[in-house]
């Protein structure tokens, strides 16, 4: 084998998409090791399978969407055992993927793709003639994989973040409705750094009985999966509401939906409804943080709904609702945990800080309340956040 693996991390690769990057890496690796085929399978952590994402010489592996369970077959064993594996005679080996034999591959060498000691995929090369892979061969291919893994992880993170942000912003309301007597404002911000994008969302819409519904929610998890679950939950909530179900039934149906989806889906959500001219909200929560109520002339207080677990659990009893006073001149602030949680502090400190900020800015004119609260934050976000503020500004 020749090396030349310093080319695997040159600056030009940073401008490529993930798919372009993978193919470029495979071209360089295949040439560097003198192989006929090369392939990269990336780990789907949730399903515990390796997915063929790019290949040279065995492109059918990608076209046919090959999936290899962790621990099974050639690539699955490499990922599970986190070590190089060589097969000198494919005909007498445990190979799950029939494409390898159909292509006429005789010998294989594969290594794990590792980032910070975490397996993110598998790289393997193959030859059409029998070949004995030495320990030096394994070490050199592992060196190539280690260098490639960094570039792959960076590109995959950028792709995931872009996809997640697009999905989140597509599902959030383009504009809040204009409601007489109410001033509505909202803010959604992704985390400043890291893989923190999740499934935060808010919504405002009119129920069939004429009440305004205010919703805030947060799907447990991060990345594209959390954002896609958020999209399903938000769409389902609107559908159940438009069917005319009462609030407790809407939340129970959402819980049943997440339970039926399996894979330990979980989310928190809170739903509030206000009738025209009413001084009370109907409030219901599924494990979500309490909303902040800022009454006129009184200290802010958190609206503590009846205790109920998050969505996605097998619930022996239902989700009860309660009525909450919401007099004229009051403001209601709904939010997700990214607003109040900070590393190294307890959440009560964050809630207390939010209450102080809301009291300080609630009487100011100019910007809407959600913007006024957000502008008081003085540190980078560690998690994405959503804020939905409802201000009663006049007669309904």
Secondary structure, 3 states (H helix, E strand, C coil): CCCCHHHHHCHHHHHCCHHHHHHHHHHHHHHHHCCCEEEEEEEECCCCEEEEEEEECCCHHHHCCCEEECCCHHHHHHHHHCCCEEECCHHHCCCCCHHHHHCCCCEEEEEEEEECCEEEEEEEEEECCCCCCCHHHHHHHHHHHHHHHHHHHHHHHHHHHHHHHHHHHHHCCCCCCCCCCEEEEEEEECCCCCCCCCEEEEEEEECCCCCEEEEEEEECCCHHHHHHHHHHHHHHHHHHHHCCCCHHHHHHHHHHHHHHHCCCCCEEEEEEEECCCCCEEEEEEEECCCEEEECCCCCCEEECCCCCCCECCCCCCCCCCEEEECCCCCEEEEECHHHCCCCCCCHHHHHHHHHHHHHHHCCCCCCCHHHHHHHCCCCCCCCCEEEEEEEECCCC
